[in-house]
């Protein structure tokens, strides 16, 4: 059996982690097993599922707290467990250090995998380290063309789309009714968003949009699924806009596929993204999506996404969303998603052959 060591910041329920777990569930685990190195303990994350699937989790100190210890621990883990393949998921080239540690530990295949188009506070350091990453990595993957250019520059890379378990997300009226009853929603018009509470997701702008929708459609509600560092700021903004009775903070949920059914439209005003898994999932559920135009168009499947300028006033977003106030037919998107290479079974086969 081949054991692949994945290195990622945490195992919280976020986009890159969701992609890895989709692959892990679908890959032939009699041939290939996944283990993980993280530097943050997850809350309500994938830890328990990983252990049930046969994976191991190693916790190392974060680089910003103990750079040398981080390097030594990764080298030791790779050496002691004789890993030959190390798969590093990232949005910054500074992870060349992790791959270098893995190389010194004996790993032969060193994969850098880009999941975003920005590294926020690390941008300047990212450009400096990019040649070092390209020199150390033996293979370069990216979820989209833009994400690949961001991490690797003009160096050759392979696009591996963020596949999902399509059938889990196909629209079902019974599931919609069940979740809406659980959330005490009747004939409300529901704007939905799924994402960690992080500056990149632009929740403040989303709340401004919803405030105006609410003034036009008093029965509308906003369903936010996720959690994170900005929770207090978001709660304060909700109170300041007098929206406490109209915004549902669902937190982190394990049945995210069911929550998509309850929504009427999906909103993603992100400041930057790689190729968001949640946007693939929203389309699988047949949802009309209003998305910032800086999000990769490679995620657009078929006539479900309206791209809007992130610098436009909220009124422009509101005008477009308001057009769907009377609803629309939710299609089964299985064929379209599979044709667009978003079927996780196909993605898993590609990785399985590569690892082998």
N, C-alpha and C positions, 0 to 999 in steps of 0.2 A: 504493500500500500504506500502511496505517495502522500506525505504530509506537507501541506503548504502553509507557511507562516505569513499571516496577514498582519501588517502594522498599521494602526489607525489610532487617532487620539482617544476615542472612547467607543463604547458599544451602545450609546444612547440611540433612541429611535429617530435618526435623521436620514437624509437622502443617501449618502454614500453607504452608510451602515445598512439601510434597507436594501440597496442593490446587492451588497455582499451576501446578505442573508437570503435574498431571492435566489442567488446562484447556489448557495450552500444547500438550500432545501431541494434544489432541482438536480444537482450534480450526483453522479454515481458514487455514493460514499463507501461502497465496498472497494473502490479503486483509489479514491482521493478523499483525504480528510483535511479540514481547516483547523488551524490553531491561530491564536491572536495575541499580539502584544499591544497593550493600551497603557496610557499614562493617567487616565482619569477613571475613577470608579463610576459606573453608570447607575442611574436611578430609573427603575422601571424599563430597563434596557433589554438587550437580547441575551444576557448572560446565562440565564436558566435554560433557554432553548438551545444555546450552543453546547452546553454540557450534556443535554439530552441527546443531541445529535452526535456526540462523541468528541467534541472539540475541547481543547485546553485554552485557558486564558492566563497570560502572564502580565502582571502589573509592574511597570517600571516608573521611576521618578521622571517627572516632566523635564524637558531640556532647560526651560527657563529657571528651574530651581536647582538642578544638578546636572549640568551638561556632560561632564566626564562620567558620572555614574550611569547616566542614561546610555551613553555610548558603550561602556563596559558591560552593562547588563544585557543589551541587545546582542553584543558579540558572544557573551557567555551562553545565552539562551540558544542561539543558533548553533554554537559549537557543541554544547552538551546534548542537544536533541538531534544533531546531525541533519539539520534542515538544508536541503539543496535548492529550494525555491523560496524566495522571500518576495512578497507582493506588498508594496508600500502605496497606500491610498493617501492622496494629498491635494492641496491647492497651492503649495509653495515648494520651490526648489531647495529650500534649506534642509529637506529630508535626505539630501545626498549623504548626510552624516549617518543616517540609519542604514542606508544601503552599503555604505563603506564599512560600518561595523559588522553587518551581515557578511560581507565579502571576507573580512578578516576572520570571521567565525567559521568560514568554510562554504558558504552558499555560492552556487555557481550561476543560478538564474536570478537576476536582480531586477524586479519590475517596478517601474514608477508609473502610477496611474492617476491621471488628472481628473478631478471631479468638480472643478470650479474655474472661474475666470478672474479671480482677484484674491489677494492674500491680506487685504486690509492693511494693518499696521506693519506688515513685513514686506511690503512691495519693493522698497529700495534694496533690501537684503536679497530678495527673491531674484532680481535682475543680476546681482553680483554672483549669486550661487548657481544660476542656470547652467553655465558651461560645466561646472563641477558635477551637477546631476547628470547631464548628458554624457559625461565621461565615465561615470560609475555605473549607471543603469545599463543592463544588457538588453532590456526591452522597454518600450514606451507605449502606454495605453492612454486613451482619453475618451471621455463620454461624449464629446462633441468636437467639431473642428476648432471652435473658438477656445475650448478648454485645452486642447492640444497645443495651439499656438501660444497660449498663455504660459504653460509650464515648460514647453520644450523649444519655443521659438520656431525656426524653420527646419529644425531637425525632424527626420522622419518619425512618424508615430502611427499607431493603429487605433482606429475608432472602434470602440466596443460600446454599443448603445445600452442604456439602462433598461434592461428588460424587466417585465413584471409577470406575475401569475395572472394572466388576462382574465380567465374565467371567474376568478374571485371578485372581480370588479364590475362585471356586466350588470347592467341595471335590472333591478327586480322591484316591482311595485310593493310586494309584501315586505321586503326588507326596508324600503322607504317608510312605509306606514309604521313598522315596528320601532324604528329609531325616532321618527317624529313623535310618536306617542310617548316614548321614553323621555324625550326632551320637552314634552308638553307643547308641541308645535301643532297647530291645526292647519289653517289655510294660509299661514304666514309665507311671505316671500323670503327665502333664505339665501343670503350671500354666504359663501363658505371659503375658508382658507385653511390650509394645512401647512405648518412650518414651525420651526423652532423660533422662540422669541429672541431674535437676533437682529442687529441693525440692518443687515443685508436684506432682510425680508420686508422692511419698510412698513411695519404695522401702523405707525402713526399716520402715514398717508392713507392707508386703508381705512382707518377709523374716520378720517376726514371725509372720505368718499361715502362711507356708510351714513354719516351724519346727514348728508344731503339727500341720500336715498330715503332715509327715514322721514325727512320732511315732505317728500313727495309720495311715499308709500308708508303710512303710519304703521301698518301691520308687518313691515319687514323686520327681519332679525339677522344678526351676524353671528355665524358659528365659527369660532376659532379653535382649531385642534392643534395642540402642541404646548410647549412650555419652554422656559429658558431664562437667561439672565435679565431680560427686560420686562419680566412679568410685572414687577411693581410699577414701572413706568407706564406700561400699557393699562394697568388697572387704574392708575391716577388719571390717565388721559380719558378713559371711559367715564369716569366720574365727572371730570371737568366738562365733558360734552353732554352730560346728563343722559347717558346711554346705558346705565346700569341694568335696567330692566329689558334691554334689547340686545345685549351682547352675551352670548353663551361661551364661557371658557371651559371647554370640554377636557382640557389637559391632555396628557399622553394616553392614547388608547391602543389596545392591541388589535381591535377589529376596525382598523381605519377604512377598510373596504366598505363596511356598512355605513359609515358616516358620509361617504360620498353620495350614497343613495338619497340621503335626506336633503341634500343641497339642491338649489335651483340654478345657481350660477357659481362659478369658481373664480376667485380674484387672486392675481399674483402680481403685485406691483414691485417686485424685487429690484434692488439696485444692481445686483449681479447674481448670476447663477452659472452652473456648468450646463447640465442637461437634467432638469429637475424630475426626479422620479414621481413626485406628487402630481406633476402636470401630465405625465403619461397615465397615471392612475385615474385622474379626473376625466381624461378623454375616454378611457376604457369604460367609465361609468356613464358615458354619453353626455357629459356636462358641457355646456357652453362656457368658455373660459375667456376672461379678460386679462391680458398679460402684458407686462412692460415690454416694449419693443427691443430692449437690450438683452432679452432672454433668447438663446439660440433658436432659430427657426427650424432647426433639425428636429425639434420636439413636436412640431405641428404635424398632425396626422391627416385630418380631412375636415375642413370647414367648421371646426369647433372652436378655434382660437381666433380672437380678435386682438391684434397687437396694437397697443396704444403707447404714445410717447410718455415716458416717465416724467418728463419736464412739463407736460401739459397741466393746466389747472384741473382741479378735481371735477369741475363742471363737465369737462369733455368725457371723462370716465363715466360720470353719472348719466349723461345723455345716452351713451351706448348701452349701459346696463339696464336703464329704464325701459328700453325697447322690448325687453323680454319679460316684462311684468305679467303678461298673460300666459306665460309658459310656452312650451314647445315639445315636440316628440323626442324622446330619448331613444337613440338607436343602439343596436348591438354592434359594437365596434371591433369584434374579434378578428374579422378578416383584414380590416384596415391596419390594425395594430401588428398583426403577424406579418403582413406584407411590408410594413415599415421597419421590420427587424426589432420589434419591441417584445417579442415572445421570449420569456426567460428560459424556456426549454432550449431554444436555439442558441441563446447566449451561453448557457451552461455547457452545451456540446462543444462550442468553440473553445471555451476555456479548458474543458476536460481534455480535448485533443492537444491543446497547447501545453498544459502541465505534463501530460503523458510523454 
